């Protein structure tokens, strides 16, 4: 029998994926109150999806030859039918599942940034509304930096200054590069950001052999290793950001203690 009254909101019960465990401590909704609680829940979800996506990307890249088996077989058949000079071609194996996960990586990181900076408003660090990690002129996250520099609450100016410095440091270290890569993916220039496996072949004993299926690279690093590095950077950023929010919150009781 349903005994919930109309005035009572249902208590959410979530059967989480194993990937959610990684962010459960950092993004713990029970440690937050008010509007911040929902934002933290969303951050946890997005962070978990990033973990899941990057794990799948790694699995695909580590099993590239098997994944591209049909691509390799097609090239070998064409070569046997009419041999061509390997030095004159660059051969790629298209795998839409990898493409989807690369797009999900960039989209997920940007969404996590968009979500977490909204806490600047809900935790009363600034007096202006912050609804995302938006660009201002040519500066990624420029709106957030401007708000922190010019619209900090009087009793939160120290916290705002620390957050502004931390965000600026991470922008230089990795954020600007990731957003640039994302924008180039959406608005590609010719020959930029290859999203397929590069199939390396060699002729041996009158046969065409696939030497290696190379994952696409960003900043000269295979995509799965690049993605793992970005996840580490996003983890450090999120932990530092939330830690700085907690400093002022501890002094004015704007946040509930962990349960």
VOTOR-729629 format. One record per residue: x, y, z of N, C-alpha, C in turn. Coordinates in steps of 0.02 Angstrom, whole numbers, plus 50000, padded with zeros to 5 digits. Atoms other than C-alpha are relative to their C-alpha. Example, Ala and Ser with C-alpha at 12.3 -4.5 7.8 and 13.67 -1.06 7.14 Angstrom:
% VOTOR-729629
500454994150000506154977550390500455006050000499584994149997506844994750357499615005550037
END
This chain:
% VOTOR-729629
500424994050000500005000050000500435006250000499634993850004500635017449956499745004950052500214995649945500585028050114500295007049995499704993450009501515043150044499465005249989500484994650008500505059150063500215004449942499864995750057500375071849924500555005050015499514994849982501485084050019500714997250007499355003149990502905071550039500324998249933499645001750061504195070349901500284992950006499735006949996504715052449858500755000150011499285000749986506425047049920500314996149942499695003650057507525042649770500434994150023499595005949988508275025249773500344998349933499625000750062509655023249643500424993650002499585005950007510385006549590500605002049956499454996950035512095013049542500414994949961499525004050038513305006349413500664999950039499365000249965515005000649480500455006049988499594994250015515795015749394499845005950047500204994549955514855026949518500405000050065499645000549936515885020749664500595004950003499404995850001517395030949609499875007050025500144993249980516535047649637499555000850060500494999749946515415043149783500245004150060499744996349942516555050549917500085007349984499884993050018517035066449824499355003749988500644996850015515275070149761499454996650042500475003149954514275064949913499425004950013500564995449992512535073149906499815001250073500184999349930512285070150092500415005350036499574994949969513665082750128499795007249981500214993450025512715096950044499265001150012500704998349988511085106150067499745004749947500304995250046509875116649968500104998249927499915001050072510145118949782500664996549984499345003150011511955113149799499954992449998500075007349996511365095449839499854997049932500175002550067510585093049667500585000649951499424999050044512125100149580500524994750013499505005149982513265088349674499784993149974500255006350026512145073649627500134999549925499885000050072512285078749444500744999349984499275000750009514175080649459500224992750009499845007049986514275063149532499824995749940500235003850058513265056149388500465001049940499574998550058514325064849256500704997250009499335002749985515955059849340500004992449992500065007350007515355041749346499984997949927500045001550072514915041949161500685000749967499324999250026516655048549123500434993950015499635006149981517415033949219499804994249955500255005550040516325021749124500235000649928499814998850070516685029548954500744998849989499275000650008518565030148981500224992750009499855007249992518605012049041499844996349936500185003350063517705006648882500485001949945499524997850050518875017148775500664996250006499385003849987520375008648855499944992849976500115007050022519634991448824500034999549924500015000150073519354995648641500705000949971499334998750027521105002448613500484994350016499565005549982521934988048703499834993649960500205005750041520994975848590499885002249928500124996750065521174986148431500024995349941499945004550058521744972348313499384995649993500605004150003520274961348359499395004149979500564995650017519064975948348500005001849926499944998050070519714980548175500094994149953499865006150040519794962548112499675000349931500344999650065518514965547973500325005249955499654994950039519384981547919500654997249971499365002950021521034972247911499904994949945500155005150050520274957847815499815003149933500214996650062519504969747687500615002749962499394997350032521184978247653500424994349972499605005750023522064961447639499704997049936500335002650060520774955347512500125004549940499884995250055520964971147409500724999649976499285000350017522854969647414500154993749960499895006250037522804951547356499695000449931500324999350065521614956147215500395004549954499604995250039522684970847158500485003550047499514997249954524284974847250500105007549988499864992850003524624993047289500595001650044499414997949962526105002447360499795002550068500194998149932525935003447547500245007050019499734993549984527015018947554499605005849974500394994650030525755028747454499315000950032500664999649969524245025947566500055000350076500095000149927523705029247744499334996650012500595004249993522455016047798499695000750070500354999049937521155018947933499424995250006500585004349985519865007648015499485003950039500534996249967518235016148057499634995750049500375003449947517435010948221499565005150034500464994949972515905021448264499964999950076500035000349927515905015148444500575003950032499444996149974517615022948471499865007549991500174993050015517055039248389499515002650052500504998049951515555039948505500315001350068499704999349934516635037748659500485005950003499574994050001517875051148606499585006350007500454994349993516435063248585499735000450071500265000249932515745057748754500515002550050499474997749956517425061148836500005007650003499974992750001517485079248780499365003250026500644997449977515645082248809499924999250075500065001449929515725074348981500435004750043499564995449963517205084949039499705007050001500304993350003516365100948979499385000450044500615000049959514725096149063500175000150074499795000149930515625092349227500225007050021499804993249985516425109649220499405004750006500604995849999514755117749180499604999050065500385001549939513955109149329500345002550063499684998749936515255111449463500075007450015499924992849986515485130249440499345003250021500634997349976513625132649474499975000450076499964999849927514075129549656500245006850025499794993349980514855146849658499415004450019500614996349984513095153849659499634997050059500405003149948512225141149769500345000150068499634999649937513605141949900500165007250019499954992949984513515161049898500715002750000499334997350008515315163749845499975006549961500094994050041514745176449716499275002250003500684997249998513225187649703499644999249934500305000850066512935184349518499854992649986500175006850019512145169049440500544997149955499515003650041513385156449369499654993649976500375005850026512585143649253500434995649955499575004350039514105136149167500705002849992499314998050012515935136849120500055003249931500094997050066515595148948979500605004249978499464996150031516775157648862499815007449999500104992850008516975176448863500565002649955499534998150052517805183548709500404993849980499585005850019519275171648680500244996050061499785003249938519425165548859499504994750021500425005449976518705148548904499905000850076500144999049929517835150249072500075007250021499884993049985518065169049060499455003250042500554997349961516355172849131500074998250074499915002349931516715162649286500565004050034499444996249971518385171349314499815007350013500224993149990517595188449291499545000850060500464999849943516215184649416500384999250065499605001049939517475178349544500415006250016499594994149989518535193849520499615006350017500384993749994517155206749518499364999750040500655000549967515605199849603500014995350060499965004249941516215190349755499635003250058500324997549939515195191749914500545002950046499504996649959516055203150039500354995350049499705004649952516325189250164500314993849968499725005750035516925177150029500555002049950499504997650048518245187549939500634995850001499405004349996519685176850002499894993449964500165006350033518845160949946499955001049924500074998650071518415168849778500685000849967499324998950027520235174149752500364993349992499685006550003520845156549790499704995849943500335003750053519565148849672500205002749931499794997050063520015161049534500704997949981499305002150013521865156849551500034992649982500005007250013521515138149555499734998449931500295001150066520405138649401500485002249946499524997450049521685149149307500584995249991499455004850003523045136649349499804993849960500235006050035522025121849287499845001549927500114998150070521535131449130500654999449960499355000350034523365133049084500254992949994499745006849998523745115249132499654995249953500355005050040522355105849041499325002249974500694998550019520625113849032499955003249931500034996650064520955125548885500144995249942499825004850053521745111348785499424995249986500565004650010520265099748814499425003449965500554996550033518975112748766500185001749928499784998750069519995117348612499934993749958500065006450036520075099048562499264998449987500725001150009518195097748588499725004449945500254995450051517865113048481500254997949931499735002250064518995106248344499654993749975500385006050018518025089948348499335002049970500654997750024516395099448323500075003949935499874995950059517145111348193500674998049971499355002650021518525100748114500285003649939499644997750059519815107547996500244993949962499815005650043520415096747853500604996250030499465004249976521475082247915500135000450074499874999249928521315087148098499554995350040500365004449954520795075248237499714993949965500205006450028520745058448154499684995850055500365003649948519465047948250499974992549986500005007150018519875031048174500684996850018499375003649989521185017648205500435000549937499525000050056522725019548096500284992949993499795007050011523075002348022500674999949965499325000550027524914999047994500104993049970499905006450035525284985547865500734999449976499345001450029526874977247802499944993749957499995005950043527224964947663500534995250025499545005049974528014948847723499834993349967500085006550033528274932647625499415000149952500524999250050527134938847487499295000350030500654999349966525744942047613499975006950033500094993649967525024957947687499824998850073500085001249929525184958047875499835006650035500144994049959524384970447995500485000050059499504999449947525804976048107499675002350065500324997249940524734986248226499415004549980500554995350007523074995348240500115005550052499834994549955523575012148314499385004150018500564995749981522265021548415500135007249978499904992950016521965039748366500365003550057499604996549950523085052048457499785007350007500104992949986522835068848539500625002250039499374997749970524385078848586500524994550001499515005450009525435064248522499934994450051500125005349951524655052448649499384996049979500585004150017523495037648613499395002150040500604997149971521705042548649499834997150069500195002949936521455030148792500465002450056499544997449950523015036248883499875007450012500194992949995522535054348847499385000650045500624999749962520805051048919500124998550074499845001549930521525043249077500335005850034499674994149972522635058449103499495005650014500514994849991521155070249080499564998450060500415001949943520135060449206500375001650066499614998449940521545062249333500005007550013500004992849992521625080949301499315002550024500674998049981519735082649316499864998150073500095002249930519785073049481500355004950047499634995249959521115084549553499645006750002500354993650003520175099949493499374999950043500635000449962518515094149566500124999850075499845000549929519285089449732500245006750028499754993549977520205106049746499445005250002500554995250004518665115949693499534999250060500465001349944517535107649821500335001550067499644998549939518875109249954500015007450016500004992849990518975128049929499305002650017500694998149982517085129449937499864998550074500135002049931517105120550104500335004750051499664995649952518305132950184499545005550026500464995049974517065147350192499364997050029500625003149977515595135550215500054997850072499925002549932516325128650376499915005550052500024994549952516335145950457499315003150006500664996849996514545151050416499434995149996500515005249996513625134450424499544999749939500415000350061513035135350243499954993049972500015006950026513305116750224499904995150058500115005049949512695101850323500614995650009499445004649989513995090350402499844993349967500115006750029514265073250321499624995550049500375004649958513075059950386500344993250002
END
